[in-house]
Amino acid sequence: MATLKITQIKSRIGSTAQQCKNLDALGLRKINQTVTHSDSAIIKGMVERVKHLVTVEVVEEKPAKKAAPKAEAPAVEAPAVEAEVAEAPKAKKAPAKKPAAKKVTKTKKEE
């Protein structure tokens, strides 16, 4: 399936609210910003409403080449390391500090 490369070429200032919403839905926020979308009827409809603000290029997708499977390296076991980690002593947590006492002042009415 083809891909559409859509670039905003004009400002949205002075456009209707619906046109601004279409630009937002397409993912266009700035002038000269480019986004790619799959070629569908929905995208084409949005582009049709803002065609005076954007340019559209059709990009043909090349079929992906299948990569040759890589040989996997044999798994290396390390049980001795796990045993050392299990035997390590746990660090003690520092005791929590007590909050400072609030200073109490008397108002003129209380005196």
Secondary structure by P-SEA (a helix, b strand, c coil): cbbbbbbbccccccccaaaaaaaaaaccccccbbbbbcccaaaaaaaaaacccbbbbbbbbcccccccccccccccccaaaaaaaaabbbbbbcccccccbbbbbbccccc
